[in-house]
Amino acid sequence: QVQLVESGGGLVQPGGSLRLSCAASGAIFRLIEMGWYRQAPGKQREPVAIITTGGNTNYAESVKGRFAISRDNAKNTVYLQMNSLKPEDTAVYYCKATITYTGNVYWGQGTQVTVSS
């Protein structure tokens, strides 16, 4: 069983920055593909950024150049640095872990990000 604990959400003005963190436990972190997803009210959950076990990254078109995903295997933590935030980035952000050696998927509880003046 993998536990994911997210932190770092909050209220920020347009153009501002936030950094989300997701700490994982219960599995070999370096063998976990990590991702951030988000869900806005009335919309489906969508992928934001993914980082593989090898450190390769993929981003949604809407956040390219503004968001950066990274991982610290020594701290069992994945981060999402969000810059130049826009009102349309407002959503609940979820951390997702995919265990490469079992295929099991786990989700965090979500953290609210609100971009508003």
N, C-alpha and C positions, 0 to 999 in steps of 0.2 A: 504494500500500500504506500502510495506517495502522497505526501502532504505539501501543499503549496500555499504560501502566505504572501499576499500582495500588500504593498504599501506605497504611499507617495501621491495618491490622488488628491484632488481638492479643487478649489475655485481659483481661476486665473483669468486675467484680462486678455483680450485678443492681442496677439503678438508676444505673449509671455511664454515661459518655459516651465516644464515640470519633468521630474524624473521618477518613473515608476520602478519599483523593485519587486522581485518575486523570489522568495527563498524556498528551496525545495529540500525535502528530506525523505528518507525511506528507499532510496535507490542510488545507484552509481551515477552521480550527476553528469559526469563527462560522457556518459552513454545515453543521455537523454536529449532528444531534439526539443527545443523550447520555442514557444511562440507567444505572441500577444494578439489578442482578438478584441473586438469591441462590439457593443450592441447599443444603438441609440433607441430611444422610445419609438415603438411602432415599426422598428426595422429588424431585419434578421442579423444575427451575429456574423461578423465578417473578419477575415484575417487582416492584421495590420502589419506584422513583421514576424519573421521566422529566422532562427539561427540554428544551424545544424551542429552535430557533434564536432565537426571539423572547423566550425567557425564561419561557414558560408552563410550569407544573409540574403533574404528576399523581402521586398516591401510592396505594400499596396501602392498603386500609382498615386493615390491621393495624398500619401505621406512622404513620398520620395523626396529627398533633399531637406526634409524638415525633421524627420524622426531617425533615431539610430538605436538599433538593438545591439546589445553586447552581453557577454557572459563572463563570469569569474568562477572558474571551476574550483578554485581553492575555497571560495565562500559559498559554493552551491547556490549561486544567485544569478538571475538574469535581470537585465535592466532595459528600460525603454526611455531614452532621452527624447523628449518632445520639445521642439523649438518652434517659434513662429506659429503658435497655436491659433486656430480659427474657431469660430462658434460651431462650425460643422464637425469639429473634433469632439464635441460634447457627447459623452457616452459612458457606459460602464465598461471598463477595460478588464479583460480576463487573461490570466496566464494559463497556458496549456503546456502540458508535458507529454511527450510521446516516448515511451520506453523502447529503445531500438531493439533490445534483445527479447522483448515479450510482445511488443505491439500494443500494449495497454496504453490508454489515454487517460489523463487526469486533468481536472480543471481547478483553478483557484476560485475563491468566493467572489471575486470581482472588486474593483475599486472605482469610485465615481470620479470622473473628470468633467468639470464644467468650465466652459470658456465663455465668459460673459463680461460686459462692462457694467 
